[in-house]
Amino acid sequence: MLKILGNSSFCTSLILTLVGWLGSTGVGFGQLNNRAFVYPLPLGPEYEHELRLDVQGFLFNKDNEYFNKIDPGLTYFGAQLAPRLVYFPSANLRLEAGVFLWKDYGTPRLRQVRPLFTLKYQNGPHRLLFGNIEGHLHHGYIEPMFDFERVITNRLEEGVQYKLQTPRTALDAWVNWQRQQYRFSNFQEEVAGGLSVEHTLLGDSAKWLLKLPFQFTATHTGGQLDTIDKPLQTLFNVATGVRLRRVLPGKWVQAVHFDGYGTYFHDYSFTYLLPYKRGTGLYLNAGLDTRLSDVQLAYWQGSRYISPLGGRLYQSVSVSTADPGYTEQQRQLLILRVLRDYQLPGKVILTTRFEPLYDLNNGLFDFSFALYLNFNQSFLLTRLKNAD
């Protein structure tokens, strides 16, 4: 078993095994509705032989006023642009190529300039993607499993992805090849992958919605081509629970909802580099969707919990440069979220988020405030004639 875990292809094989085990079982939002940030790539007979220009724009300003020893305060302020040429050779195939530009304000240089390539194939409820996959918030993870801020800091994911969408079940299995290793490299290869599935148990005319989610992520660093003496590392995170939502006919309150998750962390490495080998967490959310805004109260209780892809606030290990070795075996947080999307002219969505939080163990009050602008538009350039 340990030999399998040390293999760099482990994440891929495990995800495919889990997909086969779950079988053929719509899209989850984790504990938040992030619809303004996700853009599934459309396919269908209405697009056949079209050549289009897709433009995706994202402007962000997130101010984390944090003064704790686990996650220090910082500010994200900048813009990202991703224009792509898209061609549909057939009704079930989409090919696109473009460029990703990332500019942080306050510096004259671009943060990133990266090429974009994606092939998407669809057959009924099945979707397969190669290249730049539908990543970050598309996966639908809760924040202790997958950090919301990755929509800014790690927006591009490259690899392979399988998605299943039926009336009752949404499934997303993916591999993100984060860093390629070559012969005599002085660094390790890095790969991440996961599985997110959500099955609807109840969705009736009384406006009740009951769903069962299961979420899994794996990260691996290693390889056999590098010149450094550094051990392999393989980390697993799992979460499961229940999601309940009730749509209301009221003028001011449209819905109430509750989400409860249990999380588990395990370090399956040969040599343990982290302070904890395993950990657990409890994540509870209750909220209201109102006419003015969406309001949510979240409670997090973590014990020795570590998640390399998860939100930093929920971890038991510090990412602070001032306190690099600091740990908190037990973490307890109470988080209030006030969220609102505004539909602006030109298919632009303005999102505001205010998130005060209270650290119950340390008696600390922190908060964050964010403004986001999302733009996603597709322009038809021409329809190419079929050579046949």
Secondary structure, DSSP 8 states (H G I E B T S, - for coil): -HHHHHSTTHHHHHHHHHHHHH-------TTS--GGG------SGGGTTEEEEEEEEEEEEEEEEEESSSSEEEEEEEEEEEEEEEEEEETTEEEEEEEEEEEETTSSS-SEEEEEEEEEEEETTEEEEEEE-S-GGGG---TTTS-TTHHHHT---EEEEEEEE-SSEEEEEEEEEEE---TTBSS-EEEEEEEEEEEEEEE-TT-EEEEEEEEEEEEEEE-SSB-S----EEEEEEEEEEEEEEE---SSEEEEEEEEEEEEEEE--SS--SS-SEEEEEEEEEEEEESS-EEEEEEEEEES---TTS-GGG-SB---SSSTT-B-SEEEEEEEEEEEEEEETTTEEEEEEEEEEEETTTTEEEEEEEEEEEEEEEEEEEE-----
